[in-house]
Amino acid sequence: MSASGESSMTHAPGRGTLTVAAERLTEQMRQPAKIYNFGGKDNTYEERDVDEPPTMDKKALIIAATAARPCTPATHSSPSPSRSSWRRPD
């Protein structure tokens, strides 16, 4: 992100907003993050800065980025065809 808080990615001509959103989500996987926890006997709040998000947060970012990507033949896998309709590619 820039000093003004805006992402360095902009909407380029010919690229859909979902593609840009997916790229922003993917970019967040390598940016510093803040982790926090509520709770304990005294119900306290603790936080700290880390170099990258925790693994579970990265997994959530990957799932969100995958859902945001437009469906194209290269990214979409359809169910396996039945044997009767399957042909070997030339």
TORROTI-250277 format. One record per atom (N, C-alpha, C): atom name; x, y, z. Coordinates in nm, 3 decimals, decimal comma. Example, Ala and Ser with C-alpha at 12.3 -4.5 7.8 and 13.67 -1.06 7.14 Angstrom:
[N [1,319 -0,569 0,780]]
[CA [1,230 -0,450 0,780]]
[C [1,320 -0,330 0,780]]
[N [1,285 -0,225 0,708]]
[CA [1,367 -0,106 0,714]]
[C [1,290 0,003 0,787]]
This chain:
[N [0,083 -0,118 0,000]]
[CA [0,000 0,000 0,000]]
[C [0,088 0,124 0,000]]
[N [0,035 0,227 -0,057]]
[CA [0,109 0,352 -0,061]]
[C [0,093 0,426 0,071]]
[N [0,164 0,536 0,084]]
[CA [0,157 0,615 0,207]]
[C [0,017 0,669 0,230]]
[N [-0,060 0,688 0,123]]
[CA [-0,195 0,741 0,138]]
[C [-0,295 0,633 0,177]]
[N [-0,248 0,507 0,186]]
[CA [-0,337 0,398 0,226]]
[C [-0,402 0,328 0,109]]
[N [-0,371 0,370 -0,013]]
[CA [-0,430 0,308 -0,130]]
[C [-0,340 0,197 -0,179]]
[N [-0,400 0,094 -0,236]]
[CA [-0,324 -0,017 -0,288]]
[C [-0,244 0,030 -0,410]]
[N [-0,130 -0,034 -0,432]]
[CA [-0,048 0,002 -0,547]]
[C [-0,110 -0,048 -0,677]]
[N [-0,210 -0,137 -0,666]]
[CA [-0,276 -0,189 -0,785]]
[C [-0,390 -0,095 -0,825]]
[N [-0,398 -0,067 -0,952]]
[CA [-0,507 0,014 -1,003]]
[C [-0,581 -0,067 -1,107]]
[N [-0,699 -0,020 -1,139]]
[CA [-0,782 -0,091 -1,236]]
[C [-0,729 -0,059 -1,375]]
[N [-0,663 -0,155 -1,437]]
[CA [-0,606 -0,136 -1,570]]
[C [-0,712 -0,164 -1,675]]
[N [-0,705 -0,096 -1,789]]
[CA [-0,801 -0,122 -1,896]]
[C [-0,795 -0,269 -1,939]]
[N [-0,912 -0,327 -1,958]]
[CA [-0,918 -0,465 -2,003]]
[C [-0,914 -0,567 -1,892]]
[N [-0,896 -0,523 -1,769]]
[CA [-0,894 -0,616 -1,655]]
[C [-1,017 -0,591 -1,572]]
[N [-1,090 -0,697 -1,543]]
[CA [-1,212 -0,685 -1,465]]
[C [-1,184 -0,654 -1,320]]
[N [-1,284 -0,599 -1,253]]
[CA [-1,268 -0,564 -1,113]]
[C [-1,247 -0,688 -1,027]]
[N [-1,303 -0,803 -1,068]]
[CA [-1,281 -0,925 -0,991]]
[C [-1,136 -0,969 -0,999]]
[N [-1,076 -0,953 -1,115]]
[CA [-0,934 -0,989 -1,130]]
[C [-0,848 -0,899 -1,042]]
[N [-0,878 -0,771 -1,041]]
[CA [-0,803 -0,676 -0,958]]
[C [-0,824 -0,710 -0,810]]
[N [-0,947 -0,744 -0,772]]
[CA [-0,974 -0,781 -0,633]]
[C [-0,896 -0,906 -0,594]]
[N [-0,891 -1,003 -0,684]]
[CA [-0,816 -1,126 -0,656]]
[C [-0,667 -1,096 -0,640]]
[N [-0,614 -1,006 -0,721]]
[CA [-0,473 -0,970 -0,711]]
[C [-0,446 -0,898 -0,580]]
[N [-0,538 -0,813 -0,536]]
[CA [-0,521 -0,742 -0,408]]
[C [-0,520 -0,841 -0,293]]
[N [-0,610 -0,939 -0,297]]
[CA [-0,614 -1,040 -0,191]]
[C [-0,484 -1,120 -0,189]]
[N [-0,435 -1,157 -0,307]]
[CA [-0,311 -1,232 -0,315]]
[C [-0,194 -1,149 -0,263]]
[N [-0,195 -1,019 -0,293]]
[CA [-0,090 -0,928 -0,247]]
[C [-0,087 -0,921 -0,094]]
[N [-0,203 -0,929 -0,030]]
[CA [-0,210 -0,919 0,116]]
[C [-0,140 -1,034 0,186]]
[N [-0,121 -1,145 0,116]]
[CA [-0,056 -1,261 0,178]]
[C [0,090 -1,234 0,213]]
[N [0,150 -1,136 0,151]]
[CA [0,292 -1,108 0,174]]
[C [0,315 -0,974 0,244]]
[N [0,210 -0,915 0,296]]
[CA [0,221 -0,787 0,364]]
[C [0,219 -0,806 0,515]]
[N [0,277 -0,713 0,589]]
[CA [0,271 -0,721 0,735]]
[C [0,126 -0,723 0,782]]
[N [0,105 -0,788 0,896]]
[CA [-0,031 -0,800 0,950]]
[C [-0,026 -0,781 1,101]]
[N [-0,142 -0,760 1,158]]
[CA [-0,156 -0,748 1,302]]
[C [-0,237 -0,868 1,349]]
[N [-0,184 -0,941 1,447]]
[CA [-0,260 -1,051 1,503]]
[C [-0,303 -1,009 1,644]]
[N [-0,418 -1,061 1,687]]
[CA [-0,471 -1,020 1,817]]
[C [-0,547 -1,136 1,880]]
[N [-0,572 -1,120 2,010]]
[CA [-0,645 -1,221 2,084]]
[C [-0,722 -1,154 2,197]]
[N [-0,846 -1,194 2,214]]
[CA [-0,929 -1,152 2,327]]
[C [-0,942 -1,271 2,420]]
[N [-0,955 -1,245 2,546]]
[CA [-0,992 -1,354 2,634]]
[C [-0,902 -1,369 2,755]]
[N [-0,903 -1,491 2,806]]
[CA [-0,829 -1,520 2,927]]
[C [-0,914 -1,491 3,050]]
[N [-0,859 -1,520 3,163]]
[CA [-0,929 -1,502 3,290]]
[C [-0,973 -1,356 3,309]]
[N [-0,888 -1,263 3,269]]
[CA [-0,919 -1,121 3,288]]
[C [-0,980 -1,056 3,164]]
[N [-1,010 -1,136 3,061]]
[CA [-1,068 -1,087 2,936]]
[C [-0,987 -0,971 2,879]]
[N [-0,860 -0,997 2,854]]
[CA [-0,768 -0,894 2,806]]
[C [-0,757 -0,899 2,654]]
[N [-0,704 -0,792 2,600]]
[CA [-0,678 -0,781 2,456]]
[C [-0,528 -0,771 2,436]]
[N [-0,473 -0,857 2,352]]
[CA [-0,331 -0,855 2,319]]
[C [-0,317 -0,849 2,168]]
[N [-0,218 -0,776 2,120]]
[CA [-0,192 -0,769 1,976]]
[C [-0,043 -0,759 1,951]]
[N [-0,003 -0,799 1,829]]
[CA [0,135 -0,779 1,786]]
[C [0,140 -0,777 1,634]]
[N [0,241 -0,712 1,582]]
[CA [0,262 -0,704 1,438]]
[C [0,351 -0,820 1,395]]
[N [0,318 -0,879 1,279]]
[CA [0,396 -0,990 1,223]]
[C [0,431 -0,957 1,079]]
[N [0,534 -1,024 1,026]]
[CA [0,579 -0,997 0,889]]
[C [0,477 -1,040 0,784]]
[N [0,406 -1,151 0,810]]
[CA [0,305 -1,203 0,718]]
[C [0,188 -1,255 0,799]]
[N [0,070 -1,263 0,738]]
[CA [-0,045 -1,318 0,810]]
[C [-0,020 -1,464 0,849]]
[N [-0,087 -1,510 0,956]]
[CA [-0,076 -1,651 0,994]]
[C [-0,128 -1,743 0,882]]
[N [-0,090 -1,868 0,888]]
[CA [-0,124 -1,965 0,784]]
[C [-0,275 -1,973 0,759]]
[N [-0,355 -1,977 0,862]]
[CA [-0,500 -1,988 0,843]]
[C [-0,556 -1,863 0,774]]
[N [-0,500 -1,748 0,802]]
[CA [-0,543 -1,626 0,734]]
[C [-0,502 -1,628 0,587]]
[N [-0,381 -1,681 0,559]]
[CA [-0,338 -1,695 0,420]]
[C [-0,432 -1,789 0,344]]
[N [-0,472 -1,896 0,411]]
[CA [-0,565 -1,990 0,348]]
[C [-0,696 -1,919 0,313]]
[N [-0,747 -1,837 0,405]]
[CA [-0,871 -1,763 0,379]]
[C [-0,852 -1,665 0,262]]
[N [-0,736 -1,601 0,254]]
[CA [-0,707 -1,510 0,143]]
[C [-0,702 -1,585 0,010]]
[N [-0,642 -1,704 0,010]]
[CA [-0,635 -1,783 -0,113]]
[C [-0,775 -1,824 -0,158]]
[N [-0,859 -1,867 -0,063]]
[CA [-0,996 -1,907 -0,097]]
[C [-1,072 -1,788 -0,153]]
[N [-1,059 -1,672 -0,090]]
[CA [-1,129 -1,553 -0,138]]
[C [-1,078 -1,510 -0,275]]
[N [-0,946 -1,515 -0,296]]
[CA [-0,888 -1,477 -0,426]]
[C [-0,934 -1,573 -0,534]]
[N [-0,941 -1,702 -0,502]]
[CA [-0,987 -1,800 -0,600]]
[C [-1,132 -1,775 -0,638]]
[N [-1,213 -1,743 -0,540]]
[CA [-1,354 -1,714 -0,567]]
[C [-1,372 -1,587 -0,648]]
[N [-1,280 -1,492 -0,633]]
[CA [-1,291 -1,364 -0,704]]
[C [-1,241 -1,371 -0,847]]
[N [-1,160 -1,469 -0,878]]
[CA [-1,106 -1,478 -1,015]]
[C [-1,218 -1,517 -1,111]]
[N [-1,222 -1,453 -1,227]]
[CA [-1,323 -1,489 -1,326]]
[C [-1,299 -1,631 -1,375]]
[N [-1,405 -1,697 -1,410]]
[CA [-1,399 -1,836 -1,453]]
[C [-1,357 -1,841 -1,600]]
[N [-1,240 -1,896 -1,627]]
[CA [-1,191 -1,911 -1,763]]
[C [-1,152 -2,057 -1,782]]
[N [-1,136 -2,102 -1,905]]
[CA [-1,098 -2,242 -1,925]]
[C [-0,970 -2,280 -1,850]]
[N [-0,878 -2,187 -1,834]]
[CA [-0,753 -2,217 -1,766]]
[C [-0,771 -2,230 -1,615]]
[N [-0,871 -2,162 -1,557]]
[CA [-0,889 -2,165 -1,412]]
[C [-1,008 -2,247 -1,368]]
[N [-1,093 -2,288 -1,459]]
[CA [-1,213 -2,361 -1,424]]
[C [-1,197 -2,508 -1,460]]
[N [-1,221 -2,593 -1,366]]
[CA [-1,218 -2,736 -1,396]]
[C [-1,359 -2,791 -1,380]]
[N [-1,410 -2,845 -1,486]]
[CA [-1,544 -2,901 -1,481]]
[C [-1,534 -3,047 -1,439]]
[N [-1,646 -3,106 -1,399]]
[CA [-1,643 -3,246 -1,361]]
[C [-1,591 -3,332 -1,476]]
[N [-1,532 -3,443 -1,442]]
[CA [-1,479 -3,533 -1,543]]
[C [-1,590 -3,580 -1,636]]
[N [-1,564 -3,581 -1,766]]
[CA [-1,667 -3,626 -1,860]]
[C [-1,690 -3,777 -1,845]]
[N [-1,808 -3,820 -1,883]]
[CA [-1,835 -3,964 -1,878]]
[C [-1,749 -4,033 -1,984]]
[N [-1,731 -4,162 -1,971]]
[CA [-1,647 -4,236 -2,063]]
[C [-1,698 -4,225 -2,207]]
[N [-1,829 -4,219 -2,224]]
[CA [-1,885 -4,216 -2,358]]
[C [-1,855 -4,086 -2,431]]
[N [-1,833 -3,976 -2,359]]
[CA [-1,809 -3,848 -2,424]]
[C [-1,663 -3,806 -2,420]]
[N [-1,578 -3,884 -2,356]]
[CA [-1,439 -3,846 -2,341]]
[C [-1,361 -3,881 -2,467]]
[N [-1,280 -3,784 -2,513]]
[CA [-1,191 -3,808 -2,627]]
[C [-1,053 -3,760 -2,592]]
[N [-0,954 -3,827 -2,643]]
[CA [-0,815 -3,786 -2,623]]
[C [-0,789 -3,663 -2,708]]
[N [-0,727 -3,560 -2,652]]
[CA [-0,698 -3,439 -2,730]]
[C [-0,598 -3,473 -2,843]]
[N [-0,614 -3,404 -2,955]]
[CA [-0,523 -3,426 -3,068]]
[C [-0,388 -3,369 -3,042]]
